Amino acid sequence: MISECSSGHICFGKVDLSSYTMRDCGRPTVIISPIDIQWFYKINESGLCINRKDLHMIIEDQNMPQNVKKTILRIFPHLEARKY
């Protein structure tokens, strides 16, 4: 599941993300996609949070699997307009 809070924190996790945000944020989140990206659990077993403005780093990371990048681009199509 993928959620976002009003501060622009994007969270990828397996649990109900209505309150799962970046450390010390505490703002409620809205689910933006039911898609679950399993690969992020290799980084942290409960999931991953990232600032919306830093999402491009997932796409630019050469170590990130292509299927993860494709999924991120489907959910956040605005990233595709950038040059990688």
SULRAQUI-V911054 format. One record per residue. N is the residue number from 0. RES is the residue in one small letter. SS is DSSP state (H for helix, E for strand, C for the rest). PSI is psi in whole degrees, 0 to 359 (none if undefined). D_CENTER is the distance of its C-alpha to the mean C-alpha in Angstrom with 2 decimals. Layout:
N;RES;SS;PSI;D_CENTER + N;RES;SS;PSI;D_CENTER
//
This chain:
0;m;C;144;8.97 + 1;i;E;130;6.11 + 2;s;E;168;7.61 + 3;e;E;142;8.44 + 4;c;E;173;11.58 + 5;s;C;347;14.35 + 6;s;C;357;13.74 + 7;g;C;21;10.62 + 8;h;E;124;8.29 + 9;i;E;129;4.78 + 10;c;E;132;4.86 + 11;f;E;118;4.65 + 12;g;E;168;8.44 + 13;k;C;341;11.83 + 14;v;C;174;13.68 + 15;d;C;117;14.28 + 16;l;C;16;11.61 + 17;s;C;341;14.22 + 18;s;C;4;14.90 + 19;y;C;108;12.12 + 20;t;C;185;10.94 + 21;m;C;154;11.33 + 22;r;C;135;14.79 + 23;d;C;12;17.57 + 24;c;C;295;15.70 + 25;g;C;1;16.92 + 26;r;C;147;16.21 + 27;p;C;152;15.72 + 28;t;E;163;12.57 + 29;v;E;133;12.67 + 30;i;E;125;11.13 + 31;i;E;345;9.96 + 32;s;E;139;9.84 + 33;p;C;355;11.63 + 34;i;C;138;10.27 + 35;d;C;118;9.72 + 36;i;C;97;8.61 + 37;q;H;327;11.38 + 38;w;H;327;11.21 + 39;f;H;339;8.70 + 40;y;H;348;11.61 + 41;k;H;332;13.80 + 42;i;C;315;12.34 + 43;n;C;127;12.57 + 44;e;C;337;14.15 + 45;s;C;351;12.57 + 46;g;E;195;8.89 + 47;l;E;140;6.69 + 48;c;E;143;6.09 + 49;i;E;150;6.12 + 50;n;E;140;8.35 + 51;r;H;319;7.97 + 52;k;H;346;10.99 + 53;d;H;4;9.66 + 54;l;C;329;7.13 + 55;h;H;335;10.48 + 56;m;H;330;10.84 + 57;i;H;316;8.79 + 58;i;H;323;11.29 + 59;e;H;342;14.12 + 60;d;C;117;13.94 + 61;q;C;340;16.99 + 62;n;C;352;16.25 + 63;m;C;130;13.08 + 64;p;C;146;14.44 + 65;q;H;324;15.14 + 66;n;H;327;13.99 + 67;v;H;315;10.34 + 68;k;H;317;10.86 + 69;k;H;320;12.69 + 70;t;H;315;10.24 + 71;i;H;317;7.59 + 72;l;H;328;10.86 + 73;r;H;321;12.00 + 74;i;H;325;9.35 + 75;f;C;73;9.43 + 76;p;H;340;13.07 + 77;h;H;338;13.89 + 78;l;H;336;12.51 + 79;e;H;335;15.28 + 80;a;H;343;17.91 + 81;r;C;157;17.37 + 82;k;C;125;19.63 + 83;y;C;none;18.27
//
